[in-house]
C-alpha cells in the first residue's frame, strides 16, 4: 500500500506506529494545520444558512423596501 501524502507539505506520511503526528508527516505540519484552523483559514460550510437564503421572508411584508 503506497504512503499517503501529508495534507500540508505533500511528503509521504509514515504509518501510525512510527509516526505519532499522522495524518501529517511531522509535528511541524500538524502545528501548521492547527494554526490554519485557529486563524479561520478553514471553514465548515453552514448548510442551514444556505437553506435560509433560498426561503422567502415570512409575514408577507417587504422589509427591505421603503415606500
Secondary structure as UniProt FT lines:
FT   TURN            7..9
FT   HELIX           16..18
FT   TURN            20..23
FT   HELIX           27..38
FT   TURN            39..40
FT   HELIX           47..54
FT   TURN            58..59
FT   TURN            63..64
//
